[in-house]
């Protein structure tokens, strides 16, 4: 079941594509923080989430994305195209494409989790207030037969500025994920019930969440255990995209455009401008564009009518603006 709704695109609102999900070749280093009594902050428009004062624990969580085929276990996960290599022969399997990020299961030497009905973690593109609801079902082979089933609800509940110990990031989207599921062990009368709350802070142009916070309640026989985990993405993917201004300076006109598009508020150090559709496909890319009085102009005459995202990349930031082309 899929419920996906979007609000009208506004220039101040970011749009998140599947490029943030990553793919084979991407490596991630997450630095853990002290999450006791952590507050994920408010939802809404133009929010500032100030986590600059969080305390790092010194622990890290490292993994790399590889192709599912490279694991040697892809036959059990035929629809997955990406795997997270967690080390020691442990893999998590996903289907990632322009429209969806799905959980397909886990393989370890001792436990295998197979999703006959995959879990839709995110659907793309993500705009403010976009929602998604999905049921999922899996079997777990852990020496005994376990059935896992539940639902996941996702909403892009806020956007704005994220402050972390290493800098400030603008045009950030927060995505809230709520998972409710149960593990039923065949022949055992006591179920294990999970109530998981996850917040992801995403920025277009960055692979992987900038910041992630988990709050979970796991109950066995009615006795819950609470845990909290938070982490900062310190992988090389984030190098060079910190923004020092609170909001994008870009404006596009005319908007809708017909034959020509003009993007103003461009830094003199801009290296390129990229135009993508809402599925994350590159439509046009101009290296070392001509900048005249803070403005880049390009022809839209041959670009099909539709909604697009223009990203201007310079040495210190990636800023974006939404553009409608209408012929």
N, C-alpha and C positions, 0 to 999 in steps of 0.2 A: 504494500500500500504506500503510495507516494503522495504527499501533500506539499506542494511547493508554491509559495506565494511571494511576490516581490512588490516593493513599493516603487513609485516612480523614481527614476534615476535622477539624483541631484548632484551638482558639481562637487559639493562638499563631502559626499559620501563615497567611500572606497568600494571597489568591487574586487572580490577575491576569486581567482580562477584556480584550475587544477595545477598550475605551475607551482603553487605553494606546497603541494603534496609531495613533490620529489619523485625520483625514479632511480633506476640502476645507475650506480656511480656516485650517488650522493652519500656523504658520511655525516654523522651527527654526534656532537658531544653536548650533552645536557649537564649543567652544573646544578646540583641539588641545593635547595635552600631550606632553612628551618621554617616549617609550615605550621607549627603549633599556633593556634588562634589566628591563622591567616584569614584576611578578609578580601575576597575577590573584587570588592568595590561595586559601584552602581552600574546599572544598565542604562541605555539611552543614547541620545545623539550628542556629539561633541563632548564626550566624557574625558577627563584626565585620570588615568590610573597611575598613581605614583607609588611604585615599588622600588624606588631607588635606595631605600634604606633596609632592604631585606638582608638577612644574614646567610652567607654561604656556609654550608657544612663541610666543604672540602671533598665531598663525594661526587663522582661523575657517573653518568650513564651513557655508554658509547654503543653505537650500532651503525651499520652500513646497509644501504639498499643494493640488492643485486637482482638479477633476473630470477624468476621462479625456477626456470630450467636449471640454473647453476647450482641449485641446492641438492639435486639428485632425488628430490621428493615430490617433484611437480606432478607426477601421475596421480597422486592422491588429491591434488588441488588443481584440477584441469582448467578452471576459469580464472585462476590467479595469474597475474603477469609480473608481479613484483614480490620480493621477499625481504624482510628485515633480518639480516644476519646478526644474531645476538651473541654469537660465540659459542664454543663448546658443542657445536652441532645442533644448536637451537635456532629455529626459524619461525617467523610470523609471516603469513601469506596474505596478500592483498590484491585486489583488482583496482588499478588506478588508471583512469582515462580522463578525457575532457569533461565528462559529466558526472563521474561518481568516484568515491573512495570507499571501497567495501572491505570488510574483514572476512576472510575466507578460512582462517584457521591457524593452528599452531602445530609444529612438529618439534618434539624433543626425543631423545633416545628412550624416555620412559613414558611419555604422554603424547597422544595425538588428539587434536580437536579438529573435527571436520564439520563445516557448516554446509548443510544441504540447502538451507535458506540463508544466504549471506546477510551480514549486518551492514546496512548503509550508514557509515559514520558521517559522511558529508556528501552533499550533491552540489554541483557547480553549474553556473557561477553563483557566488554567495553575495547577496546584497543585504542591506540593513532590513531587519524584520523577516528575512526569508526563513521559512520553516520546513522541516521534513520529519516524517514519522514512518517507522519501519518495524516490522516484526522479524525476528530471526530465530533459527532453530539449528542446533548442532548436537552431535554425539561426541562423547569423550571416552577414549580408550585409555584407562589408567590402571589396567589390571582388573578393573570392574567396569561395568557398563553404566555410564552416566548420561542423562539427557539434559541438555541445557536449552531453555527457551525463554523468550522475553521480548521486550520492545525497546526501541531507542527513539527519543525525541530530540530534535536539534533545532535551535533557533539562533540566528545572528542577532544578539540582543543589544549590541552597542558598538559604537565606533568613536574614535578620537585619538588621543595622545597617550602613549605608554612610556613611562619613565622607569628605566632599569639602572642598575649600578654602572653599566658601561656606556650609557647615553640615553638620549630621548628619541623616540620613534613616533612619527606622525602618520596619519591615514591608516590607522590600525583598526581592524575589525575583531570584535570579540564574538566567538561562537560558543554557545552553551550546549552541552550534550548531557542528556539524562537517560541513563540505562537502568532498567528494572528487569531482572531475570532471576531464574531459579535453576539450581542443579538438583536433579532427582536421580538418586542412585538406585538402580534396579535391585529390589529385595531389601532395601533399607528404608524404614518408615520416616526418617527425619530428613527434610529437605534443607538445602542451603540457599538462602535468599539474599540477593545482592541489590543494593540501591546506590548507584554510582552517579556522582555529579562531577562533570569535567568542564573546565573553561579553557579555551584555546584563544590566544591573542595572535592574529595572523596579519601579515603585511604582504601585499603584492610585491614581487621582486625578491622575496626572502623564501628560501626553501625550508619548510618546517616551521612550527609555531615559535614565535619569539619567546613566549612564556606559556607555561601550562600549570594548571592547578587541579588536583584531584581531591575530592572528598567522598569517602565511601563508608557505607554501613553494611556489614556482612553479618547475617543472623543465622544461627544454627539452633533450631528448636526454640526460637523466640528470644534468644540471648544475643544482642547485637554487639559487634566490635567496630569501633570507629577508627578510621585512619585518614591522615592527610599527607599529601605529597605535592611538592611544587618544584619546578625546575626552569632554568633559563637556558635557552639555546645559545651555546657558545661555539657552534661550529663555524667553519670558515665561510659558510653561506651568508652569514650576517655581516661580513666585513664590507665596509664602504657604503652601507645604506642608512646609516644613522642620519636623521634629519634634525637640524637645530632650530627649525621654525615650527610654530604650533600648527599651522595649516598650510595646505598647498597654496602656492601663489599663482597657479595656472588658471587661465580662463580661455575658453574656446569660443570663437565667433566666425561667421554666424552659426547659430546652433538652434535648429537643424541647419546643416550646410548642404550645398548643392555641388558647385564646381570647385570651390576653393575653401580650405579650412585655415584659419589663423589661430595660433596658440600664443597667447601673451603671458608675461610674467616669467619668461624663461631666463635662466642664469646664463651669463656670457661663457661659462665653462661647460655648458651642455655638450655632451659627446655624441648623443644620438637620440632620436625619437622613434618610438615603436608604436604601431597601431595594431591592436588585437581585437578580435571579436569576443563576444561574451562566453565563448567556449575555450578561450585562451589561445586560439590560432593566430599566428602572426599574419597580418594582412599587408602591412607595409613597414619597412624599416629604413631609416635614413641615417647614415653615419656622417658625423661631422657636419650637421646641418648649417645652413646659412642663417645667422641670427642678426636681425635688424631691429635695433631699438627694443631689445628684449622680446622679440617675436619671431616665431618660425611659421612659415606658410608652405602649404603643400596642396597638390591637386587631389580632389576627391571625385573627379569626374568618372573614373573607371571603377570606383569602389561601390559595391552593391548597397542599396538602401538598408539601413539597420542601425543598431546601437554598437558603439565601439569605445575602446579605452585607449587614450593616447598617453603613453608613458615617456617622460623626458628624463634621461639619465645623465647625471654629471658625476664628478669625482666623489661627492659626499652624500648624494641623495638620489632617490627615485621618486618623482612626483607624477601624479596622474590626474587626468581630467576626462570626464565622459563626454562623448560626441555622438550626436545623431546625424546620420547622413540620409537625406531624403531627396530622391530624384523625381 
